[in-house]
Amino acid sequence: MRRGLLILLCVASASLASASQPLADGLRKQIAIHEEMMRLDMLEFEDQRARLQEAWVRVERGSADLFAAEEQGESLESLNLRDEDLRQAEAELMMELFAGQRLRRALLESQAMIAATEAEIRRLEGAVGPEGDPITGTWTLVLEPGGQEGLMFLRLDGTLIQGTYRLSGDWSGSVRGTYVAGKVRLERVDSQLGFAAIMYGRLSERGPTPRMEGSWEATQLASGLPSGGNWVAEREDEPSQ
């Protein structure tokens, strides 16, 4: 009964995930349900093993008693009664054997389902990054002072950010940094200047377009460029497929 309720919950969870939740999160919930199903099946399997041992003991005892009764010359009526009892014990043993096979199949099916679901999560996250990733994608960037415009191509891996950029004036290079608790820290490494600046900002997902904004500080003051300023970036697309 409990397993049946969990199966219904798994189906409902899958429907809800497809309608309103990121797919990978929905799949993780299905894994949790299958793990709970396995836990319940293991508890039932332990009980079933004890019943199987008891049934086997009854069969062995009945067989030994019947054999001893035949040697002692008991009446045919008595032997028939003993045989009937032994047949009942054997039938109960077969039922427990079938129950054990069913539970083993259920455990193997749950394990196979978990493995397949985990593989699908890895495929999804390998293709598009973790579900709910607010960073991965293409961002339009404006640096002040001067209104210098450009693009950043960012990818989030856990809390680590990596990417590249290109700015007006033929400036380009890579960025690396972190995203923690809605705050962004990026190090800008320019192809001409080297480690050029540190950008501090905060992510805002209010409205239809994710937005980052903050301040930046130059790390090479002798370059003749501004020593600092502000920046803002808006994401152009969803995480790349």
WODANOR-V558690 format. One record per backbone hydrogen bond with DSSP energy under -1.0 kcal/mol. NH is the residue of the N-H (numbers start at 1). CO is the residue of the C=O. E is the energy in kcal/mol with one decimal. If there is no record, write none. Layout:
nh->(NH/NH)
co->(CO/CO)
e->(E/E)
This chain:
nh->(5/6/7/8/9/10/11/12/13/14/15/16/17/18/19/20/21/26/27/28/29/30/31/32/33/34/35/36/37/38/39/40/41/42/43/44/45/46/47/48/49/50/51/52/53/54/55/56/57/58/59/60/61/62/63/64/65/66/67/68/69/70/71/72/74/79/80/81/82/83/84/85/86/87/88/89/90/91/92/93/94/95/96/97/98/99/100/101/102/103/104/105/106/107/108/109/110/111/112/113/114/115/116/117/118/119/120/121/122/123/124/125/126/127/128/129/133/137/139/140/141/142/143/144/148/150/151/152/153/154/155/157/160/161/162/163/164/165/166/167/168/171/173/174/175/176/177/178/179/180/183/184/185/186/187/188/189/190/191/194/196/197/198/199/200/201/202/203/204/211/212/213/214/215/216/217/218/219/223/229/231/232/233/234/235/236)
co->(1/2/3/4/5/6/7/8/9/10/11/12/13/14/15/16/17/22/23/24/25/26/27/28/29/30/31/32/33/34/35/36/37/38/39/40/41/42/43/44/45/46/47/48/49/50/51/52/53/54/55/56/57/58/59/60/61/62/63/64/65/66/67/68/69/75/76/77/78/79/80/81/82/83/84/85/86/87/88/89/90/91/92/93/94/95/96/97/98/99/100/101/102/103/104/105/106/107/108/109/110/111/112/113/114/115/116/117/118/119/120/121/122/123/124/125/130/154/152/234/150/232/148/230/143/141/166/139/164/137/162/160/157/177/155/175/153/173/151/171/149/167/165/189/163/187/161/185/159/183/180/201/178/199/176/197/174/194/172/190/188/188/217/186/215/184/213/182/211/204/233/202/231/200/229/198/227/196/220/216/214/142/212/140/210/138)
e->(-2.1/-2.0/-2.2/-2.0/-2.1/-2.3/-2.2/-2.3/-2.5/-2.2/-2.1/-2.5/-2.7/-2.1/-1.3/-2.8/-1.5/-2.1/-2.3/-2.1/-1.7/-1.7/-2.1/-2.1/-2.0/-2.6/-2.6/-1.8/-2.4/-2.5/-2.1/-2.3/-2.5/-2.6/-1.9/-2.4/-2.6/-2.1/-1.8/-2.7/-2.4/-1.6/-2.0/-2.7/-2.3/-2.0/-2.5/-2.5/-2.2/-2.1/-2.1/-2.6/-2.7/-2.7/-2.7/-2.5/-2.6/-2.5/-2.4/-2.5/-2.6/-2.2/-2.0/-1.9/-2.3/-2.4/-2.5/-1.8/-2.2/-2.6/-2.3/-2.2/-2.3/-2.6/-2.0/-2.2/-2.6/-2.3/-2.2/-2.1/-2.3/-2.1/-2.1/-2.3/-2.5/-2.3/-2.3/-2.1/-2.3/-2.2/-2.3/-2.4/-2.2/-2.4/-2.4/-2.6/-2.3/-2.4/-2.5/-2.5/-2.5/-2.4/-2.5/-2.5/-2.8/-2.1/-2.0/-2.3/-2.4/-2.2/-2.7/-2.9/-2.2/-1.5/-2.5/-1.8/-1.4/-2.4/-3.2/-3.0/-3.0/-2.3/-3.2/-3.2/-2.1/-2.0/-2.3/-2.7/-2.8/-2.5/-2.3/-3.0/-2.0/-2.7/-2.1/-1.8/-1.6/-2.1/-2.1/-3.7/-2.9/-1.3/-1.8/-2.5/-2.1/-1.5/-2.2/-2.1/-2.4/-2.2/-2.2/-2.8/-2.1/-2.9/-3.7/-3.0/-3.1/-3.4/-3.1/-1.8/-2.6/-1.4/-2.5/-3.5/-3.4/-2.5/-2.0/-2.9/-3.5/-2.7/-3.0/-1.4/-2.3/-1.4/-2.5/-2.5/-2.8/-2.6/-1.3/-1.9/-2.3/-1.9/-3.3/-1.8/-2.0/-3.6)
